[in-house]
Amino acid sequence: MQVSVETTNGLERKLTITVLASSIDDTVNSKMKELARTQRLNGFRPGKVPMSVIKRKFGAHVRNDVVSDTMQRSFYEAVVQEKLQPAGAPQIEPVIMEEGKDLEFTATFDIYPEIALEDLSKVSIEKLSAEVEDEDLNKMVDKLREQQANWVEVKRKSKSGDQVVISFSGTIDGEEFAGGQADNFELELGSNQMIPGFEDQLIDTKAEQELEVKVTFPEDYQNKDVAGKEALFATKVKSVNKKDILKMGELAEKLGIEDSSIGSMKADIRKNMERELSQVLSSKVKEQVMDALVSAHDFEIPRALLDQEIENLKKQAMQQFGGDGANLPDLPSELFEEKASRRVKLGLIVGEVIKQNKLTAEKDKVKAKLEELASVYEKPEEVINYYLADENRLNEVEQLVLEDTVIDFVENGAAVSSKNVSFDEIMNPEKVEAD
């Protein structure tokens, strides 16, 4: 076998491979002899079919199979011989396939790039820290008391914060439109659940009151058939309800606290808040590390890997918008190229960090991760056994641990600064900015 390598463009390589005709012929003849021993043809005894008949009947098919297998096998032998790492399947093109002549074909493919890892000390990371203070806990308890509140009917006019139960039928130019009708619809006034202006007109109304609510749909409304149009809703108020905020003991009972004590409830809520806070803080460090790794490295990525990732993102989008995507138009690849490019680049960098530094998912860390994942369930042991019982599921956990190991490794080598922030700054940044 003769092999020549050509760099056609960036990471693209083109192999020209030549295989001696005698090698092809020997394999074809061997398969022909096997067929002559095993084939049953009318007019001939088993094992006595003349070779000329076998060649006439099966020759072309056998040769095509041998040539195809030879090209595939020779390609992999060639990339090993030339110490190349293909990124994706090759495009194989035959050049000479005539019987009696040496087989010649080309294989074009991308190779993985060589990645020179940058000095991690040049990577800057701002590590945020926060704690759950008593004030944060009290705010969360009050929020839960309100979220779990009961609605109690009142015999007065409605005001902001009340709930009204309504029935309505909407028309545009006297014609009903799709989605404009509802019966016994529960609406909290001031929640901005409805289009602008709708809820305002229901303030200061009472049970059994009938009224017409006039609104204009926003120009950018999701239903283009009604966007920008004026609508009239014939509305009847069925009841007006006020929010009955739970007492602390009632909340503890509703949350399923075993002894229904306020102390146990607060301890449980604080534990959940601390777990969520830890996860968000870790996520922010991870995001910074990943962004820093991508920014610090500049190299070409294999087109085959990029195309594969674009297809993965397309499938995810199709599933989100319409199940299997069977009734959706094909989304343009350009929509996903930037995100796919970042994912592929990051994956190659992380893989190189793991390889060069021989990082592994240590067993004790895998065990700790399993316990962490299981801790939010009522029966943690069952969850742990669920992962341990299946190698693929356990491998998913090991990959999470390996990813965390990479983050820790980069963080330990990077220039890290610390900043203390409040619980709300981490968990409710939009609310803090609004204030």
C-alpha positions in Angstrom: 0.0 0.0 0.0 1.3 3.4 -1.0 0.1 6.6 0.8 0.7 10.3 0.0 -0.6 13.1 2.2 -1.7 16.5 1.0 -2.7 19.6 3.1 -5.5 21.0 1.0 -6.9 23.8 3.4 -6.2 24.4 7.0 -7.2 21.3 8.9 -8.3 19.4 5.8 -6.1 16.5 4.6 -6.3 14.5 1.4 -4.8 11.0 1.3 -4.1 9.3 -2.0 -3.9 5.6 -1.4 -2.8 2.9 -3.8 -3.4 -0.8 -3.2 -1.7 -3.5 -5.5 -4.1 -5.2 -7.9 -2.7 -8.6 -6.8 -4.0 -7.9 -3.3 -7.5 -7.2 -4.6 -7.4 -10.2 -7.0 -6.3 -12.6 -4.2 -9.1 -11.6 -2.0 -11.7 -11.8 -4.8 -10.5 -15.2 -5.9 -10.6 -16.4 -2.3 -14.2 -15.3 -1.9 -15.1 -16.9 -5.3 -13.7 -20.2 -4.2 -15.7 -20.0 -1.1 -18.9 -19.3 -3.1 -18.1 -22.3 -5.4 -18.1 -24.6 -2.4 -21.2 -23.2 -0.8 -23.6 -22.1 -3.6 -26.4 -24.3 -4.9 -27.3 -23.7 -8.5 -29.7 -25.6 -10.7 -28.0 -28.2 -12.9 -24.9 -28.5 -10.7 -24.1 -30.7 -7.8 -23.1 -29.0 -4.5 -19.5 -27.9 -4.6 -19.2 -28.7 -8.3 -20.3 -25.3 -9.8 -17.6 -24.3 -12.4 -15.6 -21.2 -11.5 -16.6 -19.6 -14.8 -20.3 -19.8 -13.8 -19.5 -18.4 -10.3 -17.6 -15.4 -11.8 -20.3 -14.7 -14.4 -23.1 -14.7 -11.7 -21.3 -13.2 -8.7 -18.0 -11.7 -10.0 -19.0 -8.0 -10.2 -20.8 -8.0 -6.9 -17.9 -9.7 -5.1 -15.4 -7.4 -6.6 -17.4 -4.3 -5.6 -17.7 -5.6 -2.0 -13.9 -6.4 -1.8 -13.0 -2.9 -3.3 -15.3 -1.2 -0.8 -14.0 -3.1 2.2 -10.4 -2.6 1.0 -10.8 1.2 0.7 -12.3 1.4 4.3 -9.6 -0.8 5.8 -6.8 0.8 3.9 -7.9 4.3 5.0 -7.7 3.4 8.7 -4.3 1.7 8.1 -3.1 4.8 6.3 -4.2 7.3 9.1 -2.4 5.1 11.7 0.7 4.9 9.4 0.7 8.7 8.9 -0.2 9.4 12.6 -3.3 11.4 11.7 -6.4 12.0 13.8 -9.5 12.2 11.7 -12.2 14.5 13.0 -15.3 12.9 11.4 -15.9 10.5 8.6 -13.8 10.8 5.4 -15.1 11.5 1.9 -13.8 8.6 -0.2 -13.5 9.0 -4.0 -12.3 6.2 -6.2 -9.7 7.2 -8.9 -8.8 3.8 -10.5 -11.0 0.8 -10.0 -10.5 -1.2 -13.2 -9.9 -4.9 -12.8 -6.3 -5.9 -13.3 -5.0 -2.4 -12.3 -3.8 -1.2 -8.9 -6.7 0.3 -6.9 -6.3 4.0 -6.3 -8.6 6.3 -4.3 -8.5 9.5 -2.3 -9.9 10.2 1.2 -10.5 13.8 2.3 -11.2 14.7 5.9 -10.4 17.2 8.7 -7.9 16.4 11.4 -8.1 17.5 15.1 -6.1 20.7 15.7 -3.0 20.9 17.8 -3.9 23.0 20.8 -1.2 24.8 22.8 -2.7 25.4 26.2 -2.1 28.9 27.4 -0.6 29.8 30.8 -3.4 29.6 33.3 -1.9 32.3 35.4 -3.0 34.8 32.7 -6.7 33.7 33.2 -8.6 36.1 35.6 -11.5 34.9 37.6 -13.6 36.9 40.1 -14.9 34.5 42.7 -18.1 35.6 44.4 -19.1 34.6 47.9 -22.4 35.1 49.7 -24.2 33.7 52.8 -27.9 33.2 53.7 -28.5 35.9 56.3 -31.4 35.9 58.7 -33.0 38.7 56.7 -32.8 36.6 53.6 -34.4 33.7 55.4 -37.2 35.9 56.7 -37.9 37.3 53.2 -38.1 33.7 51.8 -40.4 32.6 54.6 -42.7 35.6 53.8 -42.6 34.8 50.1 -43.6 31.2 50.8 -46.4 32.3 53.1 -47.7 34.5 50.3 -47.2 31.8 47.6 -49.0 29.2 49.6 -51.8 31.6 50.7 -55.5 30.7 50.4 -58.0 32.8 48.4 -61.0 33.7 50.5 -64.1 35.2 48.9 -65.1 38.8 50.1 -68.2 40.8 49.7 -66.6 44.1 48.6 -65.2 45.7 45.5 -61.9 44.4 44.1 -58.6 46.1 44.5 -55.0 45.5 43.4 -53.7 42.2 44.8 -57.1 40.6 44.9 -58.2 37.7 42.7 -61.2 37.9 40.5 -62.9 34.9 39.0 -64.3 36.0 35.6 -65.8 34.8 32.4 -65.3 36.7 29.2 -65.8 36.7 25.4 -63.6 38.8 23.2 -64.5 40.3 19.8 -62.7 42.3 17.2 -65.0 44.3 14.9 -67.9 42.3 16.3 -66.3 39.0 15.5 -65.1 36.5 18.0 -61.5 35.4 17.7 -59.5 32.3 18.7 -58.3 32.3 22.3 -60.6 35.2 23.3 -63.0 33.3 25.4 -62.8 31.8 28.9 -65.0 30.7 31.8 -64.2 30.8 35.5 -60.8 32.3 34.8 -58.8 33.1 37.9 -56.9 36.4 37.6 -54.8 38.1 40.3 -55.1 41.9 39.7 -51.7 43.5 39.4 -50.0 40.3 38.2 -49.7 41.7 34.6 -50.9 38.3 33.4 -53.2 39.8 30.8 -52.5 42.3 28.1 -51.9 45.9 29.2 -55.0 47.7 30.4 -57.2 44.6 31.0 -56.6 44.1 34.7 -56.8 47.9 35.5 -60.5 47.9 34.3 -61.4 45.1 36.7 -60.3 47.0 39.8 -63.2 48.4 41.8 -65.6 45.7 40.5 -67.8 43.3 42.5 -69.3 39.9 42.2 -72.0 39.5 39.5 -71.0 42.8 37.8 -71.0 42.8 34.1 -68.8 45.2 32.1 -67.1 45.7 28.8 -63.3 45.7 28.8 -61.7 47.6 25.9 -58.0 46.9 25.2 -55.6 47.1 22.2 -53.3 44.2 21.6 -49.6 45.1 21.4 -48.0 45.4 18.0 -45.6 42.6 18.8 -48.2 40.3 20.2 -47.4 36.6 19.5 -50.7 36.0 17.7 -50.2 38.1 14.6 -53.9 37.9 13.7 -54.8 40.2 16.6 -51.6 42.1 17.0 -52.2 45.9 17.1 -56.0 45.5 17.0 -58.6 46.9 19.4 -60.7 44.2 21.1 -63.8 44.3 23.3 -64.3 41.8 26.0 -67.8 41.2 27.4 -66.9 40.3 31.0 -68.7 39.0 34.0 -67.1 39.0 37.5 -68.1 35.8 39.3 -66.4 36.5 42.6 -63.8 38.6 44.3 -61.2 36.9 46.6 -58.6 38.3 48.9 -55.3 36.6 49.7 -55.3 35.0 53.1 -51.6 34.9 54.1 -50.7 31.7 56.0 -49.5 31.9 59.6 -46.1 30.4 60.3 -47.4 27.2 61.8 -49.8 26.8 58.9 -47.0 27.1 56.4 -44.9 24.5 58.3 -47.8 22.1 58.1 -48.4 22.8 54.4 -44.7 22.3 53.6 -44.9 18.9 55.2 -42.5 19.6 58.1 -42.6 16.5 60.3 -43.1 18.1 63.7 -44.8 21.2 62.1 -42.5 23.4 64.2 -41.4 26.8 63.0 -37.8 26.2 64.0 -37.6 23.0 61.9 -39.3 24.7 59.0 -36.8 27.6 59.0 -33.9 25.2 59.3 -35.2 23.2 56.3 -35.8 26.4 54.2 -32.3 27.7 55.1 -30.7 24.4 54.0 -32.5 24.6 50.6 -31.5 28.2 50.2 -27.8 27.4 51.0 -27.8 24.5 48.5 -29.3 26.6 45.7 -26.9 29.5 46.5 -23.9 27.1 46.4 -25.0 25.8 43.0 -25.4 29.2 41.5 -22.1 30.4 42.9 -20.4 27.3 41.4 -22.2 27.9 38.1 -20.9 31.4 37.9 -17.3 30.3 38.5 -17.8 27.6 35.9 -19.1 30.1 33.4 -16.2 32.4 34.0 -13.7 29.6 33.6 -15.3 28.4 30.3 -15.4 31.9 28.9 -11.8 32.5 29.9 -10.6 29.3 28.3 -12.4 30.1 25.0 -11.1 33.7 25.0 -7.5 32.6 25.7 -7.2 30.1 22.8 -7.4 30.7 19.1 -7.4 27.8 16.7 -9.3 26.4 13.8 -12.0 23.9 14.5 -12.8 20.9 12.3 -15.7 21.6 10.0 -17.1 18.0 10.5 -17.4 18.6 14.2 -19.0 21.9 13.7 -21.6 20.5 11.3 -22.3 17.7 13.7 -22.9 20.1 16.6 -25.1 22.3 14.5 -27.3 19.3 13.7 -27.4 18.4 17.4 -28.6 22.0 18.2 -31.2 21.8 15.4 -32.6 18.6 16.8 -32.9 20.1 20.3 -34.7 23.2 18.9 -37.1 21.0 16.9 -37.9 19.0 20.0 -38.6 22.1 22.0 -40.8 23.7 19.4 -42.7 20.7 18.0 -41.9 17.3 19.3 -40.0 15.5 16.6 -40.0 18.5 14.4 -41.8 16.6 11.6 -44.2 19.5 10.8 -41.6 22.3 11.2 -39.5 23.8 8.4 -35.8 23.1 8.4 -34.0 25.7 10.4 -31.1 27.5 8.8 -27.7 26.4 10.0 -26.5 30.0 10.4 -28.8 30.3 13.5 -26.7 27.8 15.4 -23.2 28.3 14.0 -21.9 30.6 16.7 -23.2 28.5 19.6 -22.0 25.3 18.0 -18.6 26.8 17.3 -18.2 27.8 20.9 -19.3 24.3 22.1 -16.9 22.5 19.8 -14.0 24.8 20.7 -14.6 24.5 24.4 -14.9 20.7 24.2 -11.5 20.5 22.4 -9.9 22.7 25.0 -11.3 20.9 28.0 -10.3 17.6 26.4 -6.7 18.9 26.0 -6.6 20.1 29.6 -7.8 16.6 30.8 -5.3 14.8 28.5 -2.2 17.0 29.2 -2.8 17.0 33.0 -4.0 13.4 33.3 -7.2 14.5 35.1 -9.6 11.8 36.2 -13.0 11.5 38.0 -11.8 10.3 41.4 -14.1 7.7 43.1 -14.6 9.6 46.3 -15.7 12.7 44.3 -18.0 10.6 42.2 -19.5 9.2 45.5 -19.9 12.7 46.8 -21.6 13.9 43.6 -24.0 11.0 43.8 -24.9 11.9 47.3 -25.4 15.5 46.3 -27.7 14.6 43.5 -29.7 12.2 45.7 -30.0 14.6 48.6 -33.0 16.4 47.2 -35.1 13.2 47.0 -37.1 11.6 49.8 -35.2 8.3 49.4 -31.6 9.1 48.5 -30.4 5.5 48.7 -32.8 4.5 45.9 -31.5 7.3 43.7 -27.9 6.3 44.4 -28.6 2.7 43.6 -30.4 3.8 40.4 -27.2 5.3 39.1 -24.9 2.5 40.4 -27.1 -0.1 38.6 -26.4 1.2 35.1 -23.0 1.9 33.7 -24.3 4.6 31.3 -26.0 6.5 34.1 -23.0 6.3 36.3 -20.8 7.5 33.4 -23.0 10.7 33.2 -22.1 11.4 36.9 -18.5 10.7 36.3 -18.5 13.2 33.4 -20.0 15.8 35.7 -17.2 15.2 38.3 -14.6 15.3 35.5 -16.0 18.7 34.4 -15.8 20.0 38.0 -12.2 18.7 38.2 -11.3 20.7 35.2 -12.9 23.8 36.7 -11.0 23.3 39.9 -7.8 22.8 38.1 -8.1 25.9 36.0 -9.3 27.9 39.0 -6.2 26.8 41.1 -3.9 28.0 38.4 -5.7 31.2 37.5 -5.5 34.7 39.0 -8.4 34.7 41.3 -9.9 37.7 43.1 -12.7 37.5 45.7 -15.8 39.6 46.1 -18.5 39.3 48.8 -22.0 40.0 47.7 -25.5 39.6 49.1 -27.8 36.7 48.7 -30.2 38.8 46.5 -27.4 40.0 44.3 -26.7 36.3 43.4 -30.2 34.8 43.4 -32.3 37.8 42.4 -30.1 40.1 40.3 -33.0 41.5 38.2 -34.8 42.6 41.4 -31.6 44.2 42.8 -31.1 46.1 39.5 -34.7 47.3 39.5 -34.4 48.6 43.1 
